[in-house]
Amino acid sequence: MIAQWIARSGLPVRTVEDDAFIHMIESIDKRLAVPKKTKINNLVDQLYDDEKQKFRKQLTKVRKITLGLDIWTKRGLTASFLAISACYFCPQEEKAKHILLTLVQLSHPHTAECIKTCVDRCTEEWGIPKNKILTVITDNGSNMVTAFKKSEEYDDHSTTEEDSQEDSEEDSDDVEVEDQRFGAIERMPCVVHTLQLVVNIVHKEASVKRLIDRVRLLVRLFRKSSVATEQLLQLSGLTLIKDCPTR
């Protein structure tokens, strides 16, 4: 239970070596022996493997999966990370689920090939075939767009003599065509990121830009003055924050 608590809360494993924690456990029951850090690490790894196998088995029974991708960089550009998640409808629990598949550190530059390689490695690790991937949701960055650019387009409206013959075949062929169509991973732009592009266009309007520039100047003055910030806190209990152009 201690390992589960540490794993789910994100606390450091060295918590079990803290004197106050040991004293607390002893006060509950002196017969309880606090496990060492190494044992907790092993138990956390085992918990992760058990949970991973549970979700891996669950993913084999779902019909379609939507992947979500995002890259973010630490302040100072010291490190970058790529997160890949999966959204799907779980037939056993009869509800939609969203799980994190992997979180990997990326090296610069964040090329389309690098992103595609990470996705392929992730889907292979989790046993997700391409024909199960309905779409991939990403931002509008050129590297994301290029990573999932289709090498060939499917023309649903083209008809030939062979197509006419195939129309008369069994329904199983329709299933095969569907799998082929969804087999090529298609990208869907994130609605929030796309909406942000609209906001950026509005910000370029002269009247809006003039107002925003004045507000930014006011915020900057407050953040440089501890006296002004303290007075604002006394009056409202709030402080001013700088805006982020990409949020």
N, C-alpha and C positions, 0 to 999 in steps of 0.2 A: 504493500500500500504506500509506503514511503517512496518507492521508485516510481509508482504511478503518479503520485502527487508532484514529484520533481519533474517528471516528463511532461505532464500536462500544464504545469504552471510556468515552465521555462526557468525555474530556479537553478542556480549552479549546484553541481553535485557535491561540492565542498560544504554544503549546508549541513550534511550529516556529521561534519567534524566540528561544527560550531558548539562551543561550550553551553550556550543558552539552549540550543536545540536538544543536546544530550540531557541537560538538566530537566527540560520539559518532559522528555520521554520517560525519564526515571521517576518523575513525579506522578505520571500516569500509572506506571507499574514498574517497580524495581526489577522485576524478572525479565523485562524487555531489554534485549541487547541491541544497541544501535549498530547497524551494519556499516562496514567500511566503504570508502568511496569506490573502490574497485568493484565490489559486489553490486553497488547501486548502478554503476556504469553498465555492467553485464546485464542486470535486470532491465534497465531502460532499453538496451539494444534488443533484448528478447521481446519486450513489449512492442517495440516498433516492428519487428519482424512478424509478430503475430497479427498486428493490425494490418500490416501490408498484405499478408496472405489472405486475410478476410476480405479486404477491398478488391484484391486481385481476382479472387473467386467471384465476387459480386459483379465485377466488370465483364466477366465471361458470359454472364446471363443477360446483360442489357442489349438492347437492339441498336441504338445509336448513341454516340458520345460526342459532345462538343468540347473542344480544347480551348483554354484561355491562356494567352501569353502576355507577359509584361516584363520590361527591363527597367531597373532603376539603379542609380549610381549614388554612392555615399558622398557626403559633402567633402569637397577637396579632391574629388575624382580619384580617391584612393582605391576603390573597389566597385565592381559592377556585378549585378546578379540578375539571373533569368529565372522567373517562376513559371511553372506550367501546371495548370489545374484542369480538372475534368468535371463537366456537368452532365448529368444523365438522370433518367428516371429509373428508380430501383423497383422492379416488379415485386420483390419479396416484401419490402416495406411500404409499397404503394405511395411513394412520394419522390419528389425530385431531390437529388443530392449534389453537393459540390465539394470536391476533395482536392487537396494539394498533392500532385504527383511527385514533383521534384523541385528543388531550389538549388541552382548551381551558380558558382562564381564564374563570370566570363572574363576573358582577357581581351584587351583592345587590339584591333578594332572589332566592333560588333557587326561583322559582315553577315550577309544573308546566308552564306554557306555555313557559318558557325551556328546560326540560329537553327537552320534546318537539321544540322547534324545533331544538335542537342534534342530536338523534337523526335527525330528518328530513334535516337538512343533511349529516350524516355518511353516511347510507345513499345519498343522492343522489350525493355525491362519489365513493363507492366503487362505484356502480352496483348496489346491492343492492335488488331489488324487495321490496315488502312480503310478497308471497306466498312468499318464501323464508325469512322470519324465523319460526322455530318459536316462540320465546318470548324475552322480555327478563328477565334476572335482575337484581334490584335489592334494596336494603335495604327496610325497612318504613316509611320516612319518608312522611308524608302527601303530600309533593310528588311523590314517585316513584309512589305509588299512584294519585294523581289524573292524572298524566301519561299513564298507560297504561290508564285506566279505559275499558272498552268502552262505546261510545255505544248499542249495541244488542246484545242477547243472542241467540244462535242456539239455537233449540229443536229438538234432534235428534229429539224424540219426537212432535212434532206431525205429523199426517197429514191430508191433504186429498185430494180427488179428483184434483187436478193432480199431487200427489206420487205417487199410484198409477200414473198414466200415465208419469211420468218414470222410475219404477223399471224399466219395460220397455225403456228406451232403451239406447244403446250404453254401453260402459265409459268412453268419453271424457268422458261427462257426470259420472261419478264423480270423475274427476280434477279437473274444473272445480269441483265442489262442495268438494273437499278444499282447493283453492287459495283459494276464497272463505272457507272456515272459518279457515285459517291467515292469511288476508290481514289481518285485524284483529290488530294487535300485542297479544299477551297478555303479562301480567307474571307472573313466578314469583318468590315471595319467596326470598331467599338463605337457605340452611339455617343457615349460621353466624350470621347476624344474628338469625334466628328463635330459634336455640338460646340466644343471648345474652339474649333476653327472658325465657327460663325461668330463667337464672342470676340475672337481676335480681330475679325473684320470690323466689327462694331467699334472696337477700341481705336481703330485708325481714323474714324470720323473726327473732323476737326473739333467740333463742340464737345464730344465725349473725351477726346484726348486731352483737351485743355482742362477739363474738370478733374480727370484722373491724375494729371500731372500736379495739380494744386493739392489734391488730397495726399498724394505720395510725399510731397514736400512737407506737409503738415505732420504726417506720420513720422517722417525722418527726423523732424525737429523734436518731437516728443520722445522718440527712442534715444536721442542723444542727451536728453535732459532728465536726470533722476528726480529733480524737483518737480518738473511738470508731470512726470509719470506718477509720483507719489500723490500729488494733488488730484489727479484724475482717478486714482484708486480710491481716495477718500470720498470723492463725490459719487462715483458710480460703481466702484468695486471691479472695474474692468481696465484693461490696458489696450493700446492700439497695436495691431499687427500689420506687418507688410504684406502686400498682395503677392501672389506667385503667378507669373504670366501663363504658366502651363496648367493652372488649376482654376 
